[in-house]
Amino acid sequence: MKLSASQLKEYAENGFLVLRDVFTQEEVEALRSESTTIFEHHRPEIWREKNGAPRTAFGCHEYSPLFRSLTRDSRLVDPVEQITGDTLYIHQFKVNPKVAFDGDPFPWHQDFATWHLDDGMLEPQAMNIAIMLDEVTAMNGALMFVPGSHQRGMIDAPDIDGRRWMKREDIARLITKASDVAIATGQAGDVLMFHANSVHGSGGNITPLSRRILYVTYNAVSNRLRNPTRPPFIAHRTFDPVEPAERSFLLTLA
Ligand SMILES: O=C(O)CCC(=O)C(=O)O
C-alpha cells in the first residue's frame, strides 16, 4: 500500500498522518480478541497502571503468531519503507489499551529522545505505525501532536523513571495556543503513522470506552541500534529485515 503524493506532503508538513479504513472489521476483531487474551497473562513485558490495569504489552508479536503475521502486512510495512527509503526491521511492538476509566496519560515526548539516548539509535529513521482497534476520540485518550514539531530535531529530555518526558518549559514554548495542537482521532481499522521527532502525548481515559491502539515501530536496518540499554522486549536486538506480505495477515498466518 503506497502513500499518495498528497499524503506524503501532509506527512512532511505535519509529521503525522492518519490513513482511513485500512483494516477490515474482521481483521480488527481478530486483533482485539488477541489483545484481550494477551492482557489476561502476567509477564514482565506487560506493564500495568497503578491499579493493576494493563498499560502496555510489549513484544507480544514474539509469542503471538497473529501479531507476528501482522508485522509483515504490507499495509504497515510499505508506507514506512516508502518514507524511510530503506529495508526495515522491527524495533518495537506494543499494544496500549488505555483502558476504560483507568487509562493514564502519556506526557508530551519525542520517541527519538529515548531511541537515541537510551537505545543508541543514530538517526530518527525509525517510525511508529499504529492501528486503532477502537474508535479513538478526543474523549478516550487520542494522541495529540504538535504539527511540524518533527522539523525542529530532537529536544533534550531528562530520564524520569526510564522515560524521556519533555520539560514543561519546552512544551510551553511549542504550544502557546489551542491551534498549536492537533488530535489524531479515527475509527477502528484506521492507521496512524508519525515521525520519530514528532512531539506527542495523550490524555487519560476516564470514559467507559476503551481506546486500544497497536503500534509497530520499524527502523531502517542501516540505522540499527548500536548500544541499547533498555530490555530487548522494548528495544529489539534482532535486526532481521521484514519481508512485506501482500495478503492480509489473517491469510499469511502460519
Ligand atoms: O498510546 C498512547 O496513548 C501514547 C503512546 C506513546 O506515545 C508511547 O508509548 O510512546
The ligand as an SDF file (V2000), in Angstrom:
LIG
                    3D

 10  9  0  0  0  0  0  0  0  0999 V2000
   -0.8000    5.1230   23.4090 O   0  0  0  0  0  0  0  0  0  0  0  0
   -0.6560    6.3010   23.7500 C   0  0  0  0  0  0  0  0  0  0  0  0
   -1.5940    6.9690   24.1890 O   0  0  0  0  0  0  0  0  0  0  0  0
    0.6700    7.0100   23.5960 C   0  0  0  0  0  0  0  0  0  0  0  0
    1.7990    6.0820   23.4810 C   0  0  0  0  0  0  0  0  0  0  0  0
    3.1170    6.7130   23.3230 C   0  0  0  0  0  0  0  0  0  0  0  0
    3.2390    7.8670   22.9630 O   0  0  0  0  0  0  0  0  0  0  0  0
    4.3180    5.9160   23.5890 C   0  0  0  0  0  0  0  0  0  0  0  0
    4.1980    4.7540   24.0100 O   0  0  0  0  0  0  0  0  0  0  0  0
    5.4310    6.4350   23.3730 O   0  0  0  0  0  0  0  0  0  0  0  0
  1  2  2  0
  2  3  1  0
  2  4  1  0
  4  5  1  0
  5  6  1  0
  6  7  2  0
  6  8  1  0
  8  9  2  0
  8 10  1  0
M  END
$$$$
